[in-house]
Amino acid sequence: NEVALRKPKLTTSEAKELIEHNVQEATKLKSLSDGLLGLLKHDGHVGDTTSVSIQAVTGEAMNRIAPAAIAKKMTVHDAVANIMVKSDEAALIQIMTILLDNAVKYSPDKSEVFIDAKARGKTVSLSVRDQGIGIKATDLPHIFDRFYRADTSRNKHTTEGYGLGLSIARKLCDQLGIEVSAKSLPDKGTTFTLKIPLA
């Protein structure tokens, strides 16, 4: 901006290009600051756990990622029944939004994402499966680390993100007593699974 202001003859096209670039950079900085604030916020405790419908949680998370999915002409299949779990609704919605956002972000256009839930014993296994580029076995142990991003072959599909989403999801899961795991095959897709206590 300072260089542009010192330029005596800044054309309209040059100004528009500069503004567009600055908006992109500001959006990236907002994403970073939001992620850092999210981590700071969840260094404390989540709200009180109550009986929560995972069907309602999944529906709200899908609404939040719908614009990104529509932009990539992707289909999200929701096969989640109305099962009640013991959790914090707002935190669970945030976890599912992060997982669905990742599924859309790292999947090709016109692909599909599948959400499913199965009650087993005293827990519910809630899974998000995509048809994306997958994660290498060497990267899997680190995907929940702060600021960790897998290699450039995974990142080439997006320029956004700072490796904070999954870290926030993991922190929330730990506070809620939810077990989160991931399995993946390169070029086949990734599945994230949450094991949530039944209500």
VENFEN-V667126 format. One record per residue. N is the residue number from 0. RES is the residue in three letters. PSI is psi in whole degrees, -180 to 180 (* if undefined). OMEGA is omega in whole degrees, 0 to 359 (* if undefined). D_FIRST is the distance of its C-alpha to the first C-alpha in Angstrom with 1 decimal. Layout:
n->N res->RES psi->PSI omega->OMEGA d_first->D_FIRST
n->N res->RES psi->PSI omega->OMEGA d_first->D_FIRST
This chain:
n->0 res->ASN psi->-43 omega->181 d_first->0.0
n->1 res->GLU psi->-41 omega->178 d_first->3.8
n->2 res->VAL psi->-43 omega->181 d_first->5.5
n->3 res->ALA psi->-40 omega->181 d_first->5.1
n->4 res->LEU psi->-29 omega->179 d_first->6.1
n->5 res->ARG psi->-11 omega->182 d_first->8.7
n->6 res->LYS psi->120 omega->185 d_first->10.0
n->7 res->PRO psi->-31 omega->182 d_first->13.1
n->8 res->LYS psi->77 omega->178 d_first->14.0
n->9 res->LEU psi->116 omega->182 d_first->11.4
n->10 res->THR psi->164 omega->179 d_first->13.9
n->11 res->THR psi->-42 omega->181 d_first->14.3
n->12 res->SER psi->-40 omega->178 d_first->14.7
n->13 res->GLU psi->-40 omega->179 d_first->11.6
n->14 res->ALA psi->-43 omega->179 d_first->9.6
n->15 res->LYS psi->-41 omega->179 d_first->11.9
n->16 res->GLU psi->-42 omega->180 d_first->11.6
n->17 res->LEU psi->-45 omega->180 d_first->7.8
n->18 res->ILE psi->-43 omega->179 d_first->8.8
n->19 res->GLU psi->-45 omega->179 d_first->11.9
n->20 res->HIS psi->-42 omega->181 d_first->10.5
n->21 res->ASN psi->-38 omega->177 d_first->8.5
n->22 res->VAL psi->-42 omega->178 d_first->11.8
n->23 res->GLN psi->-44 omega->180 d_first->13.8
n->24 res->GLU psi->-38 omega->178 d_first->12.3
n->25 res->ALA psi->-38 omega->178 d_first->12.7
n->26 res->THR psi->-41 omega->178 d_first->16.2
n->27 res->LYS psi->-42 omega->180 d_first->17.0
n->28 res->LEU psi->-37 omega->177 d_first->16.2
n->29 res->LYS psi->-42 omega->179 d_first->18.3
n->30 res->SER psi->-43 omega->179 d_first->21.1
n->31 res->LEU psi->-48 omega->182 d_first->21.1
n->32 res->SER psi->-38 omega->177 d_first->21.3
n->33 res->ASP psi->-41 omega->179 d_first->23.9
n->34 res->GLY psi->-43 omega->179 d_first->25.9
n->35 res->LEU psi->-40 omega->177 d_first->26.0
n->36 res->LEU psi->-35 omega->177 d_first->27.0
n->37 res->GLY psi->-43 omega->178 d_first->29.6
n->38 res->LEU psi->-42 omega->179 d_first->31.1
n->39 res->LEU psi->-43 omega->180 d_first->31.2
n->40 res->LYS psi->-41 omega->185 d_first->32.8
n->41 res->HIS psi->11 omega->170 d_first->35.5
n->42 res->ASP psi->-18 omega->176 d_first->36.4
n->43 res->GLY psi->-140 omega->181 d_first->38.8
n->44 res->HIS psi->149 omega->174 d_first->41.3
n->45 res->VAL psi->175 omega->181 d_first->41.1
n->46 res->GLY psi->178 omega->179 d_first->43.2
n->47 res->ASP psi->141 omega->179 d_first->46.9
n->48 res->THR psi->140 omega->178 d_first->48.2
n->49 res->THR psi->-177 omega->176 d_first->50.1
n->50 res->SER psi->120 omega->187 d_first->51.6
n->51 res->VAL psi->138 omega->176 d_first->48.8
n->52 res->SER psi->119 omega->180 d_first->49.1
n->53 res->ILE psi->-21 omega->175 d_first->47.3
n->54 res->GLN psi->-43 omega->178 d_first->47.6
n->55 res->ALA psi->-39 omega->179 d_first->45.5
n->56 res->VAL psi->-48 omega->180 d_first->43.0
n->57 res->THR psi->-42 omega->180 d_first->42.6
n->58 res->GLY psi->-43 omega->180 d_first->42.3
n->59 res->GLU psi->-42 omega->178 d_first->39.5
n->60 res->ALA psi->-39 omega->178 d_first->37.6
n->61 res->MET psi->-39 omega->178 d_first->38.1
n->62 res->ASN psi->-38 omega->184 d_first->36.7
n->63 res->ARG psi->-31 omega->181 d_first->33.5
n->64 res->ILE psi->0 omega->183 d_first->33.0
n->65 res->ALA psi->-46 omega->181 d_first->34.4
n->66 res->PRO psi->-41 omega->180 d_first->31.2
n->67 res->ALA psi->-40 omega->179 d_first->30.2
n->68 res->ALA psi->-42 omega->180 d_first->33.9
n->69 res->ILE psi->-40 omega->180 d_first->34.2
n->70 res->ALA psi->-31 omega->180 d_first->31.0
n->71 res->LYS psi->8 omega->179 d_first->32.8
n->72 res->LYS psi->41 omega->180 d_first->36.2
n->73 res->MET psi->155 omega->177 d_first->37.6
n->74 res->THR psi->132 omega->177 d_first->40.8
n->75 res->VAL psi->119 omega->181 d_first->41.3
n->76 res->HIS psi->119 omega->182 d_first->45.1
n->77 res->ASP psi->109 omega->179 d_first->46.0
n->78 res->ALA psi->30 omega->183 d_first->49.6
n->79 res->VAL psi->124 omega->177 d_first->49.4
n->80 res->ALA psi->170 omega->181 d_first->52.5
n->81 res->ASN psi->75 omega->180 d_first->52.6
n->82 res->ILE psi->137 omega->181 d_first->53.2
n->83 res->MET psi->132 omega->179 d_first->52.8
n->84 res->VAL psi->165 omega->177 d_first->51.3
n->85 res->LYS psi->110 omega->184 d_first->50.8
n->86 res->SER psi->-176 omega->171 d_first->47.2
n->87 res->ASP psi->118 omega->189 d_first->44.3
n->88 res->GLU psi->-48 omega->183 d_first->43.1
n->89 res->ALA psi->-43 omega->180 d_first->39.5
n->90 res->ALA psi->-40 omega->181 d_first->39.1
n->91 res->LEU psi->-37 omega->176 d_first->41.0
n->92 res->ILE psi->-42 omega->180 d_first->38.8
n->93 res->GLN psi->-42 omega->179 d_first->35.7
n->94 res->ILE psi->-49 omega->182 d_first->37.5
n->95 res->MET psi->-36 omega->178 d_first->38.5
n->96 res->THR psi->-42 omega->178 d_first->35.1
n->97 res->ILE psi->-45 omega->182 d_first->33.6
n->98 res->LEU psi->-42 omega->179 d_first->36.4
n->99 res->LEU psi->-38 omega->178 d_first->36.2
n->100 res->ASP psi->-42 omega->177 d_first->32.4
n->101 res->ASN psi->-41 omega->180 d_first->33.0
n->102 res->ALA psi->-42 omega->179 d_first->35.8
n->103 res->VAL psi->-44 omega->185 d_first->33.8
n->104 res->LYS psi->-40 omega->186 d_first->30.7
n->105 res->TYR psi->22 omega->178 d_first->32.9
n->106 res->SER psi->152 omega->179 d_first->35.3
n->107 res->PRO psi->162 omega->176 d_first->35.4
n->108 res->ASP psi->148 omega->175 d_first->35.2
n->109 res->LYS psi->17 omega->176 d_first->38.5
n->110 res->SER psi->-176 omega->185 d_first->39.9
n->111 res->GLU psi->150 omega->174 d_first->41.6
n->112 res->VAL psi->139 omega->184 d_first->41.3
n->113 res->PHE psi->129 omega->177 d_first->44.5
n->114 res->ILE psi->130 omega->183 d_first->45.0
n->115 res->ASP psi->159 omega->179 d_first->48.4
n->116 res->ALA psi->137 omega->178 d_first->50.4
n->117 res->LYS psi->130 omega->177 d_first->53.8
n->118 res->ALA psi->129 omega->179 d_first->55.8
n->119 res->ARG psi->113 omega->181 d_first->57.6
n->120 res->GLY psi->-122 omega->183 d_first->59.7
n->121 res->LYS psi->10 omega->180 d_first->57.7
n->122 res->THR psi->166 omega->173 d_first->54.3
n->123 res->VAL psi->131 omega->176 d_first->52.3
n->124 res->SER psi->110 omega->180 d_first->50.4
n->125 res->LEU psi->120 omega->187 d_first->47.3
n->126 res->SER psi->149 omega->174 d_first->45.6
n->127 res->VAL psi->117 omega->183 d_first->42.6
n->128 res->ARG psi->133 omega->179 d_first->43.1
n->129 res->ASP psi->174 omega->178 d_first->40.8
n->130 res->GLN psi->36 omega->186 d_first->41.3
n->131 res->GLY psi->-162 omega->186 d_first->38.2
n->132 res->ILE psi->-9 omega->176 d_first->37.6
n->133 res->GLY psi->177 omega->181 d_first->39.2
n->134 res->ILE psi->134 omega->179 d_first->38.6
n->135 res->LYS psi->150 omega->180 d_first->40.3
n->136 res->ALA psi->-34 omega->180 d_first->43.1
n->137 res->THR psi->-23 omega->180 d_first->41.4
n->138 res->ASP psi->-27 omega->186 d_first->38.3
n->139 res->LEU psi->-44 omega->182 d_first->40.4
n->140 res->PRO psi->-14 omega->187 d_first->41.3
n->141 res->HIS psi->-2 omega->190 d_first->37.7
n->142 res->ILE psi->-20 omega->179 d_first->36.0
n->143 res->PHE psi->1 omega->179 d_first->36.3
n->144 res->ASP psi->146 omega->178 d_first->34.7
n->145 res->ARG psi->137 omega->177 d_first->31.4
n->146 res->PHE psi->6 omega->180 d_first->28.4
n->147 res->TYR psi->131 omega->174 d_first->30.9
n->148 res->ARG psi->138 omega->182 d_first->30.0
n->149 res->ALA psi->177 omega->189 d_first->32.6
n->150 res->ASP psi->174 omega->187 d_first->32.2
n->151 res->THR psi->-24 omega->179 d_first->30.0
n->152 res->SER psi->-29 omega->176 d_first->32.7
n->153 res->ARG psi->-36 omega->185 d_first->32.3
n->154 res->ASN psi->-16 omega->185 d_first->28.5
n->155 res->LYS psi->-16 omega->181 d_first->28.1
n->156 res->HIS psi->-9 omega->181 d_first->28.8
n->157 res->THR psi->151 omega->176 d_first->25.7
n->158 res->THR psi->-1 omega->183 d_first->22.2
n->159 res->GLU psi->163 omega->175 d_first->22.3
n->160 res->GLY psi->144 omega->181 d_first->24.2
n->161 res->TYR psi->16 omega->179 d_first->24.5
n->162 res->GLY psi->33 omega->180 d_first->28.3
n->163 res->LEU psi->-25 omega->185 d_first->28.8
n->164 res->GLY psi->-54 omega->182 d_first->30.6
n->165 res->LEU psi->-29 omega->176 d_first->33.9
n->166 res->SER psi->-42 omega->177 d_first->33.8
n->167 res->ILE psi->-43 omega->179 d_first->33.6
n->168 res->ALA psi->-43 omega->180 d_first->36.4
n->169 res->ARG psi->-41 omega->180 d_first->38.6
n->170 res->LYS psi->-44 omega->178 d_first->38.2
n->171 res->LEU psi->-42 omega->179 d_first->39.2
n->172 res->CYS psi->-44 omega->179 d_first->42.1
n->173 res->ASP psi->-41 omega->182 d_first->43.4
n->174 res->GLN psi->-26 omega->182 d_first->43.4
n->175 res->LEU psi->-1 omega->182 d_first->45.2
n->176 res->GLY psi->31 omega->179 d_first->47.7
n->177 res->ILE psi->133 omega->176 d_first->46.5
n->178 res->GLU psi->126 omega->179 d_first->46.9
n->179 res->VAL psi->137 omega->180 d_first->44.1
n->180 res->SER psi->163 omega->180 d_first->44.5
n->181 res->ALA psi->142 omega->171 d_first->43.1
n->182 res->LYS psi->146 omega->187 d_first->44.8
n->183 res->SER psi->151 omega->173 d_first->43.4
n->184 res->LEU psi->126 omega->179 d_first->44.3
n->185 res->PRO psi->134 omega->180 d_first->41.8
n->186 res->ASP psi->7 omega->179 d_first->41.5
n->187 res->LYS psi->-32 omega->180 d_first->43.8
n->188 res->GLY psi->175 omega->183 d_first->41.8
n->189 res->THR psi->144 omega->176 d_first->41.4
n->190 res->THR psi->124 omega->173 d_first->43.4
n->191 res->PHE psi->136 omega->181 d_first->42.4
n->192 res->THR psi->132 omega->175 d_first->45.4
n->193 res->LEU psi->132 omega->173 d_first->45.6
n->194 res->LYS psi->108 omega->189 d_first->49.1
n->195 res->ILE psi->136 omega->179 d_first->49.2
n->196 res->PRO psi->135 omega->175 d_first->52.3
n->197 res->LEU psi->149 omega->176 d_first->54.4
n->198 res->ALA psi->* omega->* d_first->54.8
